[in-house]
Amino acid sequence: LLDESKSPISLMELGEFCKSQKIMVFCTKEFYRFQNVKDLCKRKFIPLYETMNIKEIKDKVIEVIKYNLN
């Protein structure tokens, strides 16, 4: 979730996608609803990565995909 965005639709979608357990969340502390996102991820056992660095995101997604293929 982008720091400067209010993202109400993204927050709603996050709540819906958490049900699938097939989600990774990338959000920094600068996001205005970070604590809500963090609490939801903790409650639903969803991995939360506190970065918006595209290389870190790409590397983490590739790592998870490789792990799930094994």
HTML snippet that shows the backbone in 3Dmol.js (N, CA, C, O; Angstrom):
<script src="https://3Dmol.org/build/3Dmol-min.js"></script>
<div id="view" style="width:600px;height:400px;position:relative"></div>
<script>
const pdb = `
ATOM      1  N   LEU A   1       0.855  -1.167   0.000  1.00  0.00           N
ATOM      2  CA  LEU A   1       0.000   0.000   0.000  1.00  0.00           C
ATOM      3  C   LEU A   1       0.900   1.229   0.000  1.00  0.00           C
ATOM      4  O   LEU A   1       1.807   1.342   0.824  1.00  0.00           O
ATOM      5  N   LEU A   2       0.651   2.131  -0.909  1.00  0.00           N
ATOM      6  CA  LEU A   2       1.504   3.302  -1.066  1.00  0.00           C
ATOM      7  C   LEU A   2       1.359   4.260   0.111  1.00  0.00           C
ATOM      8  O   LEU A   2       0.253   4.520   0.584  1.00  0.00           O
ATOM      9  N   ASP A   3       2.496   4.784   0.578  1.00  0.00           N
ATOM     10  CA  ASP A   3       2.517   5.666   1.747  1.00  0.00           C
ATOM     11  C   ASP A   3       1.572   6.853   1.627  1.00  0.00           C
ATOM     12  O   ASP A   3       0.837   7.160   2.566  1.00  0.00           O
ATOM     13  N   GLU A   4       1.587   7.522   0.476  1.00  0.00           N
ATOM     14  CA  GLU A   4       0.830   8.765   0.313  1.00  0.00           C
ATOM     15  C   GLU A   4      -0.624   8.542  -0.093  1.00  0.00           C
ATOM     16  O   GLU A   4      -1.384   9.500  -0.230  1.00  0.00           O
ATOM     17  N   SER A   5      -1.008   7.297  -0.282  1.00  0.00           N
ATOM     18  CA  SER A   5      -2.356   6.971  -0.754  1.00  0.00           C
ATOM     19  C   SER A   5      -3.304   6.727   0.418  1.00  0.00           C
ATOM     20  O   SER A   5      -2.886   6.228   1.463  1.00  0.00           O
ATOM     21  N   LYS A   6      -4.563   7.073   0.247  1.00  0.00           N
ATOM     22  CA  LYS A   6      -5.580   6.725   1.245  1.00  0.00           C
ATOM     23  C   LYS A   6      -6.118   5.318   0.994  1.00  0.00           C
ATOM     24  O   LYS A   6      -6.573   4.662   1.931  1.00  0.00           O
ATOM     25  N   SER A   7      -6.077   4.849  -0.234  1.00  0.00           N
ATOM     26  CA  SER A   7      -6.337   3.463  -0.635  1.00  0.00           C
ATOM     27  C   SER A   7      -7.535   2.776   0.028  1.00  0.00           C
ATOM     28  O   SER A   7      -7.378   1.650   0.499  1.00  0.00           O
ATOM     29  N   PRO A   8      -8.718   3.389   0.092  1.00  0.00           N
ATOM     30  CA  PRO A   8      -9.839   2.698   0.743  1.00  0.00           C
ATOM     31  C   PRO A   8     -10.227   1.402   0.044  1.00  0.00           C
ATOM     32  O   PRO A   8     -10.606   0.436   0.708  1.00  0.00           O
ATOM     33  N   ILE A   9     -10.141   1.364  -1.272  1.00  0.00           N
ATOM     34  CA  ILE A   9     -10.471   0.135  -2.002  1.00  0.00           C
ATOM     35  C   ILE A   9      -9.428  -0.934  -1.707  1.00  0.00           C
ATOM     36  O   ILE A   9      -9.773  -2.100  -1.514  1.00  0.00           O
ATOM     37  N   SER A  10      -8.152  -0.546  -1.670  1.00  0.00           N
ATOM     38  CA  SER A  10      -7.090  -1.508  -1.372  1.00  0.00           C
ATOM     39  C   SER A  10      -7.262  -2.108   0.015  1.00  0.00           C
ATOM     40  O   SER A  10      -7.027  -3.302   0.201  1.00  0.00           O
ATOM     41  N   LEU A  11      -7.664  -1.312   0.982  1.00  0.00           N
ATOM     42  CA  LEU A  11      -7.889  -1.834   2.334  1.00  0.00           C
ATOM     43  C   LEU A  11      -9.041  -2.826   2.350  1.00  0.00           C
ATOM     44  O   LEU A  11      -8.966  -3.854   3.023  1.00  0.00           O
ATOM     45  N   MET A  12     -10.096  -2.529   1.622  1.00  0.00           N
ATOM     46  CA  MET A  12     -11.230  -3.446   1.536  1.00  0.00           C
ATOM     47  C   MET A  12     -10.796  -4.749   0.855  1.00  0.00           C
ATOM     48  O   MET A  12     -11.136  -5.839   1.314  1.00  0.00           O
ATOM     49  N   GLU A  13     -10.050  -4.628  -0.232  1.00  0.00           N
ATOM     50  CA  GLU A  13      -9.572  -5.814  -0.944  1.00  0.00           C
ATOM     51  C   GLU A  13      -8.633  -6.625  -0.069  1.00  0.00           C
ATOM     52  O   GLU A  13      -8.666  -7.855  -0.110  1.00  0.00           O
ATOM     53  N   LEU A  14      -7.804  -5.970   0.714  1.00  0.00           N
ATOM     54  CA  LEU A  14      -6.911  -6.680   1.629  1.00  0.00           C
ATOM     55  C   LEU A  14      -7.724  -7.558   2.572  1.00  0.00           C
ATOM     56  O   LEU A  14      -7.387  -8.721   2.793  1.00  0.00           O
ATOM     57  N   GLY A  15      -8.784  -7.004   3.120  1.00  0.00           N
ATOM     58  CA  GLY A  15      -9.648  -7.786   4.002  1.00  0.00           C
ATOM     59  C   GLY A  15     -10.240  -8.997   3.309  1.00  0.00           C
ATOM     60  O   GLY A  15     -10.338 -10.068   3.907  1.00  0.00           O
ATOM     61  N   GLU A  16     -10.634  -8.839   2.055  1.00  0.00           N
ATOM     62  CA  GLU A  16     -11.203  -9.955   1.291  1.00  0.00           C
ATOM     63  C   GLU A  16     -10.141 -11.001   0.952  1.00  0.00           C
ATOM     64  O   GLU A  16     -10.378 -12.198   1.118  1.00  0.00           O
ATOM     65  N   PHE A  17      -8.980 -10.562   0.481  1.00  0.00           N
ATOM     66  CA  PHE A  17      -7.939 -11.499   0.065  1.00  0.00           C
ATOM     67  C   PHE A  17      -7.318 -12.247   1.241  1.00  0.00           C
ATOM     68  O   PHE A  17      -6.784 -13.340   1.053  1.00  0.00           O
ATOM     69  N   CYS A  18      -7.375 -11.691   2.436  1.00  0.00           N
ATOM     70  CA  CYS A  18      -6.824 -12.379   3.604  1.00  0.00           C
ATOM     71  C   CYS A  18      -7.487 -13.731   3.821  1.00  0.00           C
ATOM     72  O   CYS A  18      -6.872 -14.647   4.365  1.00  0.00           O
ATOM     73  N   LYS A  19      -8.720 -13.855   3.403  1.00  0.00           N
ATOM     74  CA  LYS A  19      -9.446 -15.118   3.567  1.00  0.00           C
ATOM     75  C   LYS A  19      -8.783 -16.256   2.796  1.00  0.00           C
ATOM     76  O   LYS A  19      -8.872 -17.414   3.201  1.00  0.00           O
ATOM     77  N   SER A  20      -8.122 -15.933   1.689  1.00  0.00           N
ATOM     78  CA  SER A  20      -7.535 -16.965   0.834  1.00  0.00           C
ATOM     79  C   SER A  20      -6.204 -17.489   1.367  1.00  0.00           C
ATOM     80  O   SER A  20      -5.765 -18.570   0.975  1.00  0.00           O
ATOM     81  N   GLN A  21      -5.563 -16.737   2.252  1.00  0.00           N
ATOM     82  CA  GLN A  21      -4.230 -17.085   2.755  1.00  0.00           C
ATOM     83  C   GLN A  21      -3.193 -17.147   1.634  1.00  0.00           C
ATOM     84  O   GLN A  21      -2.132 -17.742   1.823  1.00  0.00           O
ATOM     85  N   LYS A  22      -3.465 -16.555   0.484  1.00  0.00           N
ATOM     86  CA  LYS A  22      -2.537 -16.546  -0.652  1.00  0.00           C
ATOM     87  C   LYS A  22      -2.161 -15.109  -0.964  1.00  0.00           C
ATOM     88  O   LYS A  22      -2.369 -14.628  -2.078  1.00  0.00           O
ATOM     89  N   ILE A  23      -1.611 -14.436   0.021  1.00  0.00           N
ATOM     90  CA  ILE A  23      -1.327 -13.014  -0.129  1.00  0.00           C
ATOM     91  C   ILE A  23      -0.062 -12.653   0.643  1.00  0.00           C
ATOM     92  O   ILE A  23       0.228 -13.222   1.696  1.00  0.00           O
ATOM     93  N   MET A  24       0.670 -11.711   0.103  1.00  0.00           N
ATOM     94  CA  MET A  24       1.819 -11.109   0.764  1.00  0.00           C
ATOM     95  C   MET A  24       1.519  -9.615   0.800  1.00  0.00           C
ATOM     96  O   MET A  24       1.052  -9.050  -0.189  1.00  0.00           O
ATOM     97  N   VAL A  25       1.784  -8.977   1.927  1.00  0.00           N
ATOM     98  CA  VAL A  25       1.479  -7.555   2.064  1.00  0.00           C
ATOM     99  C   VAL A  25       2.777  -6.772   2.207  1.00  0.00           C
ATOM    100  O   VAL A  25       3.636  -7.101   3.024  1.00  0.00           O
ATOM    101  N   PHE A  26       2.896  -5.732   1.394  1.00  0.00           N
ATOM    102  CA  PHE A  26       4.040  -4.825   1.439  1.00  0.00           C
ATOM    103  C   PHE A  26       3.508  -3.450   1.808  1.00  0.00           C
ATOM    104  O   PHE A  26       2.732  -2.857   1.059  1.00  0.00           O
ATOM    105  N   CYS A  27       3.926  -2.945   2.961  1.00  0.00           N
ATOM    106  CA  CYS A  27       3.394  -1.682   3.475  1.00  0.00           C
ATOM    107  C   CYS A  27       4.406  -1.125   4.476  1.00  0.00           C
ATOM    108  O   CYS A  27       4.942  -1.871   5.296  1.00  0.00           O
ATOM    109  N   THR A  28       4.666   0.175   4.414  1.00  0.00           N
ATOM    110  CA  THR A  28       5.601   0.783   5.364  1.00  0.00           C
ATOM    111  C   THR A  28       4.847   1.501   6.475  1.00  0.00           C
ATOM    112  O   THR A  28       3.643   1.738   6.382  1.00  0.00           O
ATOM    113  N   LYS A  29       5.580   1.837   7.518  1.00  0.00           N
ATOM    114  CA  LYS A  29       4.992   2.518   8.674  1.00  0.00           C
ATOM    115  C   LYS A  29       4.450   3.896   8.317  1.00  0.00           C
ATOM    116  O   LYS A  29       3.659   4.463   9.071  1.00  0.00           O
ATOM    117  N   GLU A  30       4.862   4.434   7.190  1.00  0.00           N
ATOM    118  CA  GLU A  30       4.394   5.757   6.776  1.00  0.00           C
ATOM    119  C   GLU A  30       2.953   5.734   6.263  1.00  0.00           C
ATOM    120  O   GLU A  30       2.315   6.784   6.175  1.00  0.00           O
ATOM    121  N   PHE A  31       2.438   4.565   5.926  1.00  0.00           N
ATOM    122  CA  PHE A  31       1.056   4.465   5.460  1.00  0.00           C
ATOM    123  C   PHE A  31       0.126   4.833   6.611  1.00  0.00           C
ATOM    124  O   PHE A  31       0.310   4.358   7.731  1.00  0.00           O
ATOM    125  N   TYR A  32      -0.856   5.663   6.347  1.00  0.00           N
ATOM    126  CA  TYR A  32      -1.677   6.227   7.420  1.00  0.00           C
ATOM    127  C   TYR A  32      -2.487   5.185   8.190  1.00  0.00           C
ATOM    128  O   TYR A  32      -2.914   5.455   9.313  1.00  0.00           O
ATOM    129  N   ARG A  33      -2.702   4.031   7.629  1.00  0.00           N
ATOM    130  CA  ARG A  33      -3.430   2.959   8.321  1.00  0.00           C
ATOM    131  C   ARG A  33      -2.521   1.752   8.574  1.00  0.00           C
ATOM    132  O   ARG A  33      -2.989   0.615   8.640  1.00  0.00           O
ATOM    133  N   PHE A  34      -1.233   2.010   8.712  1.00  0.00           N
ATOM    134  CA  PHE A  34      -0.272   0.919   8.881  1.00  0.00           C
ATOM    135  C   PHE A  34      -0.649   0.010  10.049  1.00  0.00           C
ATOM    136  O   PHE A  34      -0.617  -1.213   9.911  1.00  0.00           O
ATOM    137  N   GLN A  35      -1.003   0.585  11.185  1.00  0.00           N
ATOM    138  CA  GLN A  35      -1.308  -0.245  12.353  1.00  0.00           C
ATOM    139  C   GLN A  35      -2.504  -1.153  12.085  1.00  0.00           C
ATOM    140  O   GLN A  35      -2.519  -2.296  12.543  1.00  0.00           O
ATOM    141  N   ASN A  36      -3.505  -0.667  11.353  1.00  0.00           N
ATOM    142  CA  ASN A  36      -4.655  -1.504  10.987  1.00  0.00           C
ATOM    143  C   ASN A  36      -4.200  -2.662  10.100  1.00  0.00           C
ATOM    144  O   ASN A  36      -4.610  -3.806  10.296  1.00  0.00           O
ATOM    145  N   VAL A  37      -3.349  -2.350   9.123  1.00  0.00           N
ATOM    146  CA  VAL A  37      -2.830  -3.376   8.216  1.00  0.00           C
ATOM    147  C   VAL A  37      -2.017  -4.395   9.002  1.00  0.00           C
ATOM    148  O   VAL A  37      -2.180  -5.601   8.815  1.00  0.00           O
ATOM    149  N   LYS A  38      -1.150  -3.918   9.876  1.00  0.00           N
ATOM    150  CA  LYS A  38      -0.305  -4.801  10.686  1.00  0.00           C
ATOM    151  C   LYS A  38      -1.156  -5.717  11.570  1.00  0.00           C
ATOM    152  O   LYS A  38      -0.902  -6.919  11.657  1.00  0.00           O
ATOM    153  N   ASP A  39      -2.161  -5.143  12.220  1.00  0.00           N
ATOM    154  CA  ASP A  39      -3.036  -5.942  13.091  1.00  0.00           C
ATOM    155  C   ASP A  39      -3.797  -7.003  12.299  1.00  0.00           C
ATOM    156  O   ASP A  39      -3.911  -8.145  12.744  1.00  0.00           O
ATOM    157  N   LEU A  40      -4.314  -6.635  11.139  1.00  0.00           N
ATOM    158  CA  LEU A  40      -5.045  -7.586  10.297  1.00  0.00           C
ATOM    159  C   LEU A  40      -4.128  -8.723   9.856  1.00  0.00           C
ATOM    160  O   LEU A  40      -4.506  -9.893   9.919  1.00  0.00           O
ATOM    161  N   CYS A  41      -2.919  -8.374   9.410  1.00  0.00           N
ATOM    162  CA  CYS A  41      -1.973  -9.405   8.969  1.00  0.00           C
ATOM    163  C   CYS A  41      -1.617 -10.344  10.114  1.00  0.00           C
ATOM    164  O   CYS A  41      -1.537 -11.557   9.923  1.00  0.00           O
ATOM    165  N   LYS A  42      -1.407  -9.793  11.290  1.00  0.00           N
ATOM    166  CA  LYS A  42      -1.076 -10.625  12.449  1.00  0.00           C
ATOM    167  C   LYS A  42      -2.234 -11.560  12.794  1.00  0.00           C
ATOM    168  O   LYS A  42      -2.031 -12.749  13.040  1.00  0.00           O
ATOM    169  N   ARG A  43      -3.437 -11.016  12.808  1.00  0.00           N
ATOM    170  CA  ARG A  43      -4.627 -11.802  13.166  1.00  0.00           C
ATOM    171  C   ARG A  43      -4.901 -12.916  12.161  1.00  0.00           C
ATOM    172  O   ARG A  43      -5.367 -13.991  12.537  1.00  0.00           O
ATOM    173  N   LYS A  44      -4.612 -12.662  10.884  1.00  0.00           N
ATOM    174  CA  LYS A  44      -4.906 -13.632   9.824  1.00  0.00           C
ATOM    175  C   LYS A  44      -3.677 -14.443   9.400  1.00  0.00           C
ATOM    176  O   LYS A  44      -3.754 -15.226   8.454  1.00  0.00           O
ATOM    177  N   PHE A  45      -2.548 -14.264  10.089  1.00  0.00           N
ATOM    178  CA  PHE A  45      -1.302 -14.979   9.784  1.00  0.00           C
ATOM    179  C   PHE A  45      -0.834 -14.719   8.351  1.00  0.00           C
ATOM    180  O   PHE A  45      -0.427 -15.639   7.642  1.00  0.00           O
ATOM    181  N   ILE A  46      -0.900 -13.457   7.938  1.00  0.00           N
ATOM    182  CA  ILE A  46      -0.477 -13.033   6.606  1.00  0.00           C
ATOM    183  C   ILE A  46       0.888 -12.372   6.739  1.00  0.00           C
ATOM    184  O   ILE A  46       1.066 -11.510   7.599  1.00  0.00           O
ATOM    185  N   PRO A  47       1.863 -12.756   5.902  1.00  0.00           N
ATOM    186  CA  PRO A  47       3.174 -12.111   5.991  1.00  0.00           C
ATOM    187  C   PRO A  47       3.101 -10.633   5.609  1.00  0.00           C
ATOM    188  O   PRO A  47       2.523 -10.270   4.584  1.00  0.00           O
ATOM    189  N   LEU A  48       3.696  -9.795   6.450  1.00  0.00           N
ATOM    190  CA  LEU A  48       3.761  -8.356   6.211  1.00  0.00           C
ATOM    191  C   LEU A  48       5.220  -7.964   6.075  1.00  0.00           C
ATOM    192  O   LEU A  48       6.030  -8.244   6.959  1.00  0.00           O
ATOM    193  N   TYR A  49       5.553  -7.323   4.978  1.00  0.00           N
ATOM    194  CA  TYR A  49       6.911  -6.862   4.716  1.00  0.00           C
ATOM    195  C   TYR A  49       6.892  -5.345   4.704  1.00  0.00           C
ATOM    196  O   TYR A  49       6.168  -4.728   3.923  1.00  0.00           O
ATOM    197  N   GLU A  50       7.689  -4.753   5.570  1.00  0.00           N
ATOM    198  CA  GLU A  50       7.691  -3.298   5.722  1.00  0.00           C
ATOM    199  C   GLU A  50       8.672  -2.658   4.751  1.00  0.00           C
ATOM    200  O   GLU A  50       9.691  -2.096   5.154  1.00  0.00           O
ATOM    201  N   THR A  51       8.348  -2.752   3.468  1.00  0.00           N
ATOM    202  CA  THR A  51       9.180  -2.160   2.428  1.00  0.00           C
ATOM    203  C   THR A  51       8.325  -1.815   1.218  1.00  0.00           C
ATOM    204  O   THR A  51       7.289  -2.432   0.968  1.00  0.00           O
ATOM    205  N   MET A  52       8.782  -0.822   0.481  1.00  0.00           N
ATOM    206  CA  MET A  52       8.194  -0.512  -0.820  1.00  0.00           C
ATOM    207  C   MET A  52       9.305  -0.478  -1.866  1.00  0.00           C
ATOM    208  O   MET A  52       9.119   0.042  -2.966  1.00  0.00           O
ATOM    209  N   ASN A  53      10.462  -1.039  -1.511  1.00  0.00           N
ATOM    210  CA  ASN A  53      11.593  -1.125  -2.424  1.00  0.00           C
ATOM    211  C   ASN A  53      11.307  -2.228  -3.438  1.00  0.00           C
ATOM    212  O   ASN A  53      11.146  -3.392  -3.070  1.00  0.00           O
ATOM    213  N   ILE A  54      11.245  -1.860  -4.702  1.00  0.00           N
ATOM    214  CA  ILE A  54      10.822  -2.806  -5.740  1.00  0.00           C
ATOM    215  C   ILE A  54      11.742  -4.018  -5.839  1.00  0.00           C
ATOM    216  O   ILE A  54      11.269  -5.122  -6.106  1.00  0.00           O
ATOM    217  N   LYS A  55      13.037  -3.840  -5.631  1.00  0.00           N
ATOM    218  CA  LYS A  55      13.958  -4.982  -5.685  1.00  0.00           C
ATOM    219  C   LYS A  55      13.688  -5.944  -4.521  1.00  0.00           C
ATOM    220  O   LYS A  55      13.665  -7.160  -4.713  1.00  0.00           O
ATOM    221  N   GLU A  56      13.487  -5.413  -3.341  1.00  0.00           N
ATOM    222  CA  GLU A  56      13.183  -6.264  -2.187  1.00  0.00           C
ATOM    223  C   GLU A  56      11.864  -7.011  -2.385  1.00  0.00           C
ATOM    224  O   GLU A  56      11.751  -8.187  -2.039  1.00  0.00           O
ATOM    225  N   ILE A  57      10.878  -6.324  -2.939  1.00  0.00           N
ATOM    226  CA  ILE A  57       9.583  -6.959  -3.202  1.00  0.00           C
ATOM    227  C   ILE A  57       9.750  -8.079  -4.220  1.00  0.00           C
ATOM    228  O   ILE A  57       9.265  -9.191  -4.009  1.00  0.00           O
ATOM    229  N   LYS A  58      10.435  -7.788  -5.322  1.00  0.00           N
ATOM    230  CA  LYS A  58      10.668  -8.790  -6.371  1.00  0.00           C
ATOM    231  C   LYS A  58      11.393 -10.006  -5.798  1.00  0.00           C
ATOM    232  O   LYS A  58      10.992 -11.143  -6.049  1.00  0.00           O
ATOM    233  N   ASP A  59      12.454  -9.773  -5.035  1.00  0.00           N
ATOM    234  CA  ASP A  59      13.226 -10.876  -4.461  1.00  0.00           C
ATOM    235  C   ASP A  59      12.375 -11.724  -3.516  1.00  0.00           C
ATOM    236  O   ASP A  59      12.475 -12.950  -3.528  1.00  0.00           O
ATOM    237  N   LYS A  60      11.549 -11.091  -2.709  1.00  0.00           N
ATOM    238  CA  LYS A  60      10.711 -11.831  -1.755  1.00  0.00           C
ATOM    239  C   LYS A  60       9.653 -12.653  -2.487  1.00  0.00           C
ATOM    240  O   LYS A  60       9.396 -13.799  -2.118  1.00  0.00           O
ATOM    241  N   VAL A  61       9.040 -12.078  -3.518  1.00  0.00           N
ATOM    242  CA  VAL A  61       8.028 -12.803  -4.294  1.00  0.00           C
ATOM    243  C   VAL A  61       8.661 -14.012  -4.979  1.00  0.00           C
ATOM    244  O   VAL A  61       8.090 -15.102  -4.959  1.00  0.00           O
ATOM    245  N   ILE A  62       9.825 -13.832  -5.578  1.00  0.00           N
ATOM    246  CA  ILE A  62      10.526 -14.946  -6.233  1.00  0.00           C
ATOM    247  C   ILE A  62      10.867 -16.029  -5.212  1.00  0.00           C
ATOM    248  O   ILE A  62      10.700 -17.217  -5.488  1.00  0.00           O
ATOM    249  N   GLU A  63      11.340 -15.628  -4.047  1.00  0.00           N
ATOM    250  CA  GLU A  63      11.675 -16.589  -2.988  1.00  0.00           C
ATOM    251  C   GLU A  63      10.451 -17.424  -2.594  1.00  0.00           C
ATOM    252  O   GLU A  63      10.554 -18.643  -2.457  1.00  0.00           O
ATOM    253  N   VAL A  64       9.325 -16.792  -2.416  1.00  0.00           N
ATOM    254  CA  VAL A  64       8.101 -17.502  -2.021  1.00  0.00           C
ATOM    255  C   VAL A  64       7.625 -18.427  -3.137  1.00  0.00           C
ATOM    256  O   VAL A  64       7.206 -19.553  -2.871  1.00  0.00           O
ATOM    257  N   ILE A  65       7.686 -17.964  -4.374  1.00  0.00           N
ATOM    258  CA  ILE A  65       7.275 -18.806  -5.508  1.00  0.00           C
ATOM    259  C   ILE A  65       8.159 -20.040  -5.598  1.00  0.00           C
ATOM    260  O   ILE A  65       7.657 -21.151  -5.769  1.00  0.00           O
ATOM    261  N   LYS A  66       9.465 -19.859  -5.485  1.00  0.00           N
ATOM    262  CA  LYS A  66      10.388 -21.003  -5.537  1.00  0.00           C
ATOM    263  C   LYS A  66      10.103 -21.980  -4.403  1.00  0.00           C
ATOM    264  O   LYS A  66      10.108 -23.193  -4.611  1.00  0.00           O
ATOM    265  N   TYR A  67       9.857 -21.461  -3.214  1.00  0.00           N
ATOM    266  CA  TYR A  67       9.564 -22.315  -2.064  1.00  0.00           C
ATOM    267  C   TYR A  67       8.294 -23.129  -2.312  1.00  0.00           C
ATOM    268  O   TYR A  67       8.247 -24.320  -2.004  1.00  0.00           O
ATOM    269  N   ASN A  68       7.279 -22.494  -2.860  1.00  0.00           N
ATOM    270  CA  ASN A  68       6.001 -23.177  -3.095  1.00  0.00           C
ATOM    271  C   ASN A  68       6.070 -24.181  -4.236  1.00  0.00           C
ATOM    272  O   ASN A  68       5.226 -25.074  -4.314  1.00  0.00           O
ATOM    273  N   LEU A  69       7.046 -24.058  -5.116  1.00  0.00           N
ATOM    274  CA  LEU A  69       7.206 -25.021  -6.208  1.00  0.00           C
ATOM    275  C   LEU A  69       7.889 -26.300  -5.741  1.00  0.00           C
ATOM    276  O   LEU A  69       7.793 -27.335  -6.400  1.00  0.00           O
ATOM    277  N   ASN A  70       8.574 -26.230  -4.613  1.00  0.00           N
ATOM    278  CA  ASN A  70       9.290 -27.414  -4.098  1.00  0.00           C
ATOM    279  C   ASN A  70       8.426 -28.274  -3.238  1.00  0.00           C
ATOM    280  O   ASN A  70       8.883 -29.300  -2.735  1.00  0.00           O
TER     281      ASN A  70
END
`;
const viewer = $3Dmol.createViewer("view");
viewer.addModel(pdb, "pdb");
viewer.setStyle({}, {cartoon: {color: "spectrum"}});
viewer.zoomTo();
viewer.render();
</script>
